[in-house]
Amino acid sequence: MAQIVSVNISQAKGEKKTPVPSARVTPEHGIESDAHAGAWHRQISLLALESIRKMQAQGLAVGPGDFAENVTTEGIDLVSLPVGSRLYLGRRVRVEVTQIGKECHTRCAIYHQAGDCVMPKEGIFVRVLAGGEIRPGDTIRPADEKESDEPKP
C-alpha cells in the first residue's frame, strides 16, 4: 500500500525541508507555512523514499526533506504517473499531477556531493484540488478509487 512517509516544510525556497508531524493543506495554495505554497502549478512536491535510498546507496547521509520535497512517499511509482493524474493524500486531500521532474538551474549541495540528484528526474509536482490535513502514515491512492470504510489506524 502506498503511503506518506514524511511531511516536510521550509520557510525559504532553496533549502532543505524539515519534517513535521502533520500539515494543513489549502486548495489552490499548498501546504500552509511552506515557502513553495502559492497560486502556481507546483504547490506541493513529492519524492519517493525509494529514490532517496538510491542516493543513500551512493554513500550520502540524506533522508526525507533533504531534497526539498514536501511529501516523501513509499510504495508508489511517482514518475510513472501521467500529468493530470489525481491522487488522494490521506482521506481528504486531493491533488492533480502537474509536472514530472524539473530543470535544475543551480546545482544543489547534494549534486556537488554525489555528482547527481534524484529530485529533478524523479520528483513530481501537484496542485491542490481539495484540502485537509496530511501526516506520516496516511495512505496515497488514485482519486478514482472508492473511499474505504475501514477505520484509520
Secondary structure, DSSP 8 states (H G I E B T S, - for coil): --EEEEEEE-SSTTS--EEES-EEEETTTEETT-TT-SSSS-SEEEEEHHHHHHHHHTT----TTTT--SEEEESS-GGGS-TT-EEEETTTEEEEEEEES---SS--HHHHHHS--SHHHH-EEEEEEE-EEE-TT-BEEETTS----S---
